[in-house]
Structures are given as C-alpha cells and as structure tokens.
Amino acid sequence: MAKREGTREGWSTKKKDKAPKGVVRHSSGMWAARYTCGVGHIHTEKVGPSKETTVKVYHARRAKALDTPT
C-alpha cells in the first residue's frame, strides 16, 4: 500500500505511553488531564510532573462532569 502525500494513511492512532485514556503528556513536559464536560466541550488541564496525580485529577473531573446535569 503506497502512502499518499498529505494524508495520515498508514499512521497509528494508538497511544504511545502506558497512561490511561484522558491522561496525556503536554508539550511542555507536564502531564495533563483531557476530559469532556457535560455540555460536550473538551477541556485540557495541566496538572504537574506527576502522572499519578494527573490520573487522580482526571478521574475526579470526569466523575464531576458525569454527575452534573446539563
């Protein structure tokens, strides 16, 4: 299969790290939590250098978004 110029054909969309879905490494080197609020907006919040803290923040924000009515 030949890759066409200007397309993402052949690229993998799989996460490259072992972090859970919603926890990403920001370009500054910090960890960030990405979640969707009840209205449907995607939010990215820089948390800090600790991945474990970021995972806790992600789960807390996600639980709050799911519990809050729209």
Secondary structure as the mmCIF struct_conf table of DSSP 4:
data_model
#
loop_
_struct_conf.conf_type_id
_struct_conf.id
_struct_conf.beg_label_comp_id
_struct_conf.beg_label_asym_id
_struct_conf.beg_label_seq_id
_struct_conf.end_label_comp_id
_struct_conf.end_label_asym_id
_struct_conf.end_label_seq_id
HELX_LH_PP_P HELX_LH_PP_P1 ALA A 2 ARG A 4
TURN_TY1_P TURN_TY1_P1 GLU A 5 GLY A 6
BEND BEND1 THR A 7 THR A 7
TURN_TY1_P TURN_TY1_P2 GLU A 9 GLY A 10
BEND BEND2 LYS A 14 LYS A 14
BEND BEND3 LYS A 16 ALA A 19
HELX_LH_PP_P HELX_LH_PP_P2 PRO A 20 PRO A 20
TURN_TY1_P TURN_TY1_P3 LYS A 21 GLY A 22
STRN STRN1 VAL A 23 ARG A 25
TURN_TY1_P TURN_TY1_P4 SER A 27 SER A 28
BEND BEND4 GLY A 29 GLY A 29
STRN STRN2 TRP A 31 THR A 36
TURN_TY1_P TURN_TY1_P5 GLY A 38 VAL A 39
BEND BEND5 GLY A 40 GLY A 40
STRN STRN3 ILE A 42 GLY A 48
BEND BEND6 PRO A 49 PRO A 49
HELX_RH_AL_P HELX_RH_AL_P1 LYS A 51 ASP A 67
BEND BEND7 THR A 68 THR A 68
#
